[in-house]
Amino acid sequence: MVIAPRDLRASDTDAATRDARTRDRVLATISERGPITAADLASHLGLTATGVRRHLDQLAESGAVTSRAPHTGKRGRGRPAREWVVGDTGHDRLPSDYDEIAVDAIRFVRESIGPDGVRAFADQRMSALEARCAAQVKAAGDDPRARTEALVTALRSEGYAASARTVGDDVVVGLQLCQGHCPVQHVAAQFPELCEAETDAFSRLLGVHVQRLATLAQGDHVCTTFVPTAGARPHTERSTR
């Protein structure tokens, strides 16, 4: 059964997407103006101090930003506000020429080895993410709904703007796993094998055959994967080509 994509402007998806975009703005501003205090960030971005600190905490948890004592000889009353700078993983998230280099490298693999080489690379890349998420998803039990929620949590910890919503009016027939941010969006637009490998990894993690409905790489508003919960067909390994 094919489930057509429904309205993806649901509050949970929108909130996750807005949060991801705001964190990107915070990271970009720190890159341009850092070292910078949280108060100056809030003023520059037009955000509340509480909102900025929430995003800073999430970015710091992933290593994208880090704080340090201000480099100043001035001494005033009270403890000086700490300043924020880009961390190691933050540099990887900022715009660069990496997309172009990645496209050139994968194109070389395809021309030298063939399409199977690109798919092998995509599978190897996703295996690391799959391994990091596996324990958390497995701990959720056998119910596809619980496993999907666990996968959403795991993906969020990896920096994905992930959310899940039910599909079905009177009877819930499945979930839509939505991702409002794709770290390889521009590369995947030319090499859909990356999206295919991710879809297969989700199937293995969730233990059911999932269906990719939309992708950011192909110009959609959000990456959407349908996860069946009613009469779900068990996932079987992709046959080798």
N, C-alpha and C positions, 0 to 999 in steps of 0.2 A: 504494500500500500504506500503510495506517495503522498506525503503531506505537503501542501503548498505553503510557502512562507506566509506567516501572518504579519500583522502590523508590528514592526520591530521597534516602535517608539514607546514601548512599555516603560514604566517608571524605573524598573530595576536596571534595564539595559541602558537607558539614557543616563541614569545616575553614574553607573560604572564608566560609561564613555566620557562623561563630563569630568569625572574625577581623574581619569587617565590623561585627558588633555590638559587639565589644570596642572597636574604634576609635571607634564612636559614643559609647560610655561614656566613653572617654578625652576625646573632644572636648567632651562635655557637662560633664564635671567641670572641664575647663579653663575653660569658659565660666562656670561657677558659682563656682569658687574661684581662678581665675587672677588675677594671675600666680602660678604654682605650679611647684615644682621636680619633676623626674622622680622623685626619691625620695619626695616627699610624695604624688605621684600613685599610685605603686606601693603605698604604705601605705594610702591611702584606698580604692583599688579592690581590694586584696587580690591584687595581681599581683606577679610578680618584676620586679626592676629591668631585667633583660634584656628581658623581654616588653614592658614599658612603653616602653623605648627603641626597640624594633623598631616598635611602633605609632606612636610619635612621629616616627620617621624617615619612615614612609610618609605620615603626615598632613602633615609639613613639606614633603615632595616635591611634594604637590599644592597647597600653599599654604594648607591648612586651619588650620595652627598655625605659630607662629614663636617663636623663643626670643630672649631679650634678657638683658643683664647685670642683676643684681638692683639695685633702687633702694633702697640702704641706705647709711648712713654708716659702718656697722661695718666694720672691717678685721680680718681674721683671717689665720691662716696658710694658705697655699695659695690657689688660685684659687676664688672663690665659685661655687657651682652656678648655672647659668643658669636663668632662669624662663621658663615657657611661657605664651603667650597665644593667643587665637583670631586666625587670619589672615583675609584678605579672603574666600577661598573657604569658610572654615569657617563664617562667618556665614550663607552661603547654604544650608549643610547643616543648620543648627540649626532646630528647630521654630519656626514662625512662623505668621502669618496668610496667608502667600503662597498656600497651597493654596486657601483660600477665595477669595482674589482671583483666582487663576488660573481656578477653576471659574466664577466670575461672568463673567470676561472671555471665556472660550471659549463659555459659554452665550449671551452677547451676540452673538458671531460667528455661532453657529448660528441664532439667532432673526433676525438681520439679513440674513445671506447665505444660510444654509441649510447642510445637512450637508457639501456640497462645500467650503464655506469652512473648516470644522473640519478636514477632511482635508488641505486645502492648507496650513493652519497646521502640522499634524502633520508633513507631508512636509518643510516648510521647516525645522522644528526639527531633524529627524533628519539633514538634509543636512549640517549642520555636524559632527555626530559621525561621519557616514560619511566626510567629507572627511579628518578627523583620523586615521581608522583605515585609510584606503585604501592608503597607501604600505606600511605594515607587512604588511598582508594580501597585497598584490600580490607583495611580495618573497618570500613563502613558496612561490610557484610555483602550479601548476594543480591539485595534489592537494587535494580538499576537506578531507581530514583535516588536512593541514599548514596550510591556510588557516584552518580552524576554530581550531586551536591558536594561530595568530597573532592571530586575532580575540579569543580569550580574553585573551591578553597585553595587547592594545590596550585592551580594555574594563577590565581591572584598572587600567591606568594612568589611566583616566578615573574611577576610583572605584567601579566595579561589582564586586560579589563574584561574579566569573564563573569557571566551570570547565567541563570537558568530559569525558564518559565514553562508552565504546563501547556500542553496542546490538547484540545478537546473541550467541548462545552459541557455536556451532561456527564460524559465519561472521559476521564483522562486516558489518552492513548499513548502519550509520550511526553518528552520534554524537549525544548529547544535549548541547546547549549550555545550561547552567544559570546562572541569575542569582539570587543569594540576597538581592539588595537592589535596589529600584527607586526612584529619586529622585522619580518622579511617580506613585507607586502610588495615592494617594488621588484624584488628578485623573483618572488613567486608569480608575478604577473607574466614573466617570460618562461618560468619553469614550473608548471602546475604540479610536477612530481613532488614538490615540497608540501603542497596542500594534501595531495593523495597520501603521502607518508604520515602526515599528522592525523588524517581521518582514520587510517588503519591503526595508528597507535591508540586513538580514543576507543576504537572497537575492542582492542585487546585489553585495555585498562578496564573498560566497563563490562566486558564479557558478553556484549550483544553486538549485532551488526548495525552500525549507525550509518546515516545518510547525510552527506554534505549538501546543503540546500543553497548556500550563498557564500561568497568570499569577498573580502576587501580587495584582494588581488585582482578580481575581475570587475571591480567598480561598484560592488554592492555596499550598502550602508554599514554592514557588520558581517562578520563570519558567523554562519549559522549551521549547526549540525543537529539533525533530528535523532533523538535517542528513544527508541520504542520501549514502552513499559508494559503494554498489554499484548500478550502473545508474542513476546520478543523472540526473534530468531537468534540462537547462539552464534557467536562470532566464530568463523573458521579462518585459518591462516590463508593469506593470499597465496595463490599458486605461483610458483616461480615461472618466469617467462624465458 
